[in-house]
Amino acid sequence: MEVETLTDLAIQTEAVRGKRQRNREQNKRAMLNAFESILVRDGIHNLRTQTLMDEAGLGKPALYSYFGGMSGLLKAWLKKNPLWPQATDLVDGHEYGELDRLPVMERIRLSLIGAANHWHENEAVARLMAEELSGPTPFSKTLAELRRQKQDEVTQDLASDAEVLARDNWRILVVLYAAVSFASMRRLSDTQYLNLELHTDEGWKDFLSMISELIDDLALAATVKQAARESVERQESKSR
């Protein structure tokens, strides 16, 4: 009888523990979802603790209990919604480990298209980036800290690649990465940009095609430039 009682007690204790864990996960998810909803709907400058908790249907103590405050909530949200594209965002079915075996301009193309798709599919992230550029936010310090800790893995690897770091290739990556970042934020408004409807699927597709075609043109120009250089070197070698 005593054994049965102890067994029943253990089962009840485990059930209570499991329910608490489920409630904890549900509450955390409710706050993360509320954070994203308010960010997209009202903007980061209008994200207040009370507004967040009202949206989540919880009391303020839950925020500090689970996340330690708003900065902790932002960090938890960014773990699920990275600011930068990850290796899995690469396109055309390439495995991340294949990158170093591809031509340098193809590696740059994959990085740029991957970044564009990442921000296109994560509107809340693009909106957070856009609002940060418009002026200081309550999360500017936290975002700066996160940037110091970790940049995106794709661009980090490219930036450590000697071939990518060659002067012409690095300039292409830096300038076009900036263009992709800007376009990803600009598309959040329902207005034209140089006759491109970036906020529409068709307009965004046109923009990505421009990036890809430009990479092709730059790759061809680099090939022609290299051939011309080698021709000059051969002529100089013959004249010596």
Secondary structure, 3 states (H helix, E strand, C coil): CHHHHHHHHHHHHHHHHHHHHHHHHHHHHHHHHHHHHHHHHHCHHHCCHHHHHHHHCCCHHHHHHHCCCHHHHHHHHHHHCCCCCCHHHCCCCCCHHHHHHCCHHHHHHHHHHHHHHHHHHCHHHHHHHHHHHCCCCCCHHHHHHHHHHCCCHHHHHHHCCCCCCCHHHHHHHHHHHHHHHHHHHHCCCCCCECCECCCCHHHHHHHHHHHHHHHHHHHHHHHHHHHHHHHHHHHHHHHC
